[in-house]
Amino acid sequence: QVQLVESGGGLVQPGGSLRLSCAASGTIFSGNIMGWYRQAPGKQRELVADITSGSSKVYADSVKGRFSISRDNAKKSVYLQMNSLKPEDTAVYYCKLSMLNSRGRWDYYWGQGTQVTVSS
């Protein structure tokens, strides 16, 4: 059973930066995608960025050029560097693991979420 533990959220001013971290425990199979999603009150949860086990990346248009996702497979961790933060980035950010297990089925795991608030 995989668990995800997130850290790094907080309160920052517009234009500031935060770095989110997510560490996974348990067995991580080679076929996997780790990503960050966010959800603001009253809004749909949306993809922020994904990164595959081979480090291919996808970003939402709204964060492209400002956010950077990375991973450390040895540490079973994924990171989200957030720069030039805007008030509209305010949301709860969730780490997600999508993993193809040994039986050929996808398993999904979510972190508990960490609050990011961008406000002056």
Secondary structure per residue as TSV (DSSP state, phi and psi in degrees):
chain	resnum	aa	ss	phi	psi
A	1	Q	-	360.0	130.9
A	2	V	-	-96.4	140.3
A	3	Q	E	-127.3	146.5
A	4	L	E	-119.3	131.6
A	5	V	E	-121.9	122.2
A	6	E	E	-104.8	156.0
A	7	S	E	-157.7	164.9
A	8	G	-	109.4	-8.4
A	9	G	-	-69.4	167.4
A	10	G	E	167.0	-167.5
A	11	L	E	-105.2	127.0
A	12	V	E	-136.9	158.2
A	13	Q	-	-81.7	154.5
A	14	P	T	-52.1	137.3
A	15	G	T	88.9	-9.0
A	16	G	-	-81.5	-175.6
A	17	S	-	-133.6	151.1
A	18	L	E	-142.1	153.0
A	19	R	E	-124.5	117.1
A	20	L	E	-94.2	143.1
A	21	S	E	-126.6	148.4
A	22	C	E	-142.8	120.7
A	23	A	E	-111.9	129.7
A	24	A	E	-99.1	146.1
A	25	S	E	-120.3	158.9
A	26	G	S	95.3	-173.5
A	27	T	-	-83.9	124.5
A	28	I	-	-109.1	114.7
A	29	F	-	-78.4	161.4
A	30	S	S	-66.9	-31.4
A	31	G	S	-87.3	93.7
A	32	N	E	-153.6	157.6
A	33	I	E	-130.0	130.9
A	34	M	E	-112.5	142.3
A	35	G	E	-153.0	171.1
A	36	W	E	-118.9	132.5
A	37	Y	E	-122.2	159.5
A	38	R	E	-139.9	153.8
A	39	Q	E	-144.4	119.5
A	40	A	-	-92.7	156.1
A	41	P	T	-54.7	130.0
A	42	G	T	77.4	4.7
A	43	K	S	-118.3	160.2
A	44	Q	-	-71.0	143.0
A	45	R	-	-67.0	134.6
A	46	E	E	-129.9	150.4
A	47	L	E	-69.1	133.4
A	48	V	E	-99.6	-52.3
A	49	A	E	-160.8	148.3
A	50	D	E	-126.8	151.4
A	51	I	E	-143.7	130.9
A	52	T	E	-82.9	171.2
A	53	S	T	-63.1	-21.5
A	54	G	T	-93.6	8.4
A	55	S	-	72.4	23.6
A	56	S	-	-76.7	140.0
A	57	K	E	-124.3	147.5
A	58	V	E	-134.7	134.8
A	59	Y	E	-123.3	146.3
A	60	A	-	-65.8	145.2
A	61	D	T	-57.7	-32.5
A	62	S	T	-68.4	-19.0
A	63	V	T	-117.0	-6.4
A	64	K	T	-59.3	131.2
A	65	G	T	90.2	-14.3
A	66	R	T	-112.0	-36.8
A	67	F	E	-105.7	152.7
A	68	S	E	-139.2	125.9
A	69	I	E	-102.7	143.9
A	70	S	E	-149.1	167.8
A	71	R	E	-147.2	157.7
A	72	D	E	-128.5	102.1
A	73	N	T	-65.3	-33.7
A	74	A	T	-63.7	-35.0
A	75	K	T	-93.5	-0.6
A	76	K	T	53.2	43.6
A	77	S	E	-128.4	153.2
A	78	V	E	-131.2	147.0
A	79	Y	E	-130.4	152.3
A	80	L	E	-132.5	108.4
A	81	Q	E	-87.8	120.3
A	82	M	E	-114.9	115.7
A	83	N	-	-116.6	163.8
A	84	S	S	49.5	47.9
A	85	L	-	-65.1	144.1
A	86	K	-	-119.0	156.3
A	87	P	G	-54.9	-33.6
A	88	E	G	-70.7	-7.2
A	89	D	G	-80.2	-8.9
A	90	T	-	-61.0	124.1
A	91	A	E	-178.0	170.7
A	92	V	E	-87.5	127.0
A	93	Y	E	-102.5	130.7
A	94	Y	E	-118.1	136.3
A	95	C	E	-87.5	137.8
A	96	K	E	-131.7	138.0
A	97	L	E	-117.1	124.7
A	98	S	E	-111.8	118.2
A	99	M	E	-133.1	129.8
A	100	L	E	-82.6	113.8
A	101	N	-	-83.9	-179.1
A	102	S	T	-68.0	-14.1
A	103	R	T	-97.0	5.8
A	104	G	S	82.4	17.4
A	105	R	-	-115.8	151.5
A	106	W	E	-83.0	133.6
A	107	D	E	-113.0	144.8
A	108	Y	E	-124.8	134.5
A	109	Y	E	-133.0	143.1
A	110	W	E	-126.1	143.5
A	111	G	-	-77.4	175.7
A	112	Q	-	-78.2	-16.3
A	113	G	-	94.9	145.3
A	114	T	E	-136.0	134.0
A	115	Q	E	-78.5	130.8
A	116	V	E	-118.8	121.0
A	117	T	E	-122.5	124.3
A	118	V	E	-113.4	109.7
A	119	S	-	-157.3	147.1
A	120	S	-	-94.2	360.0
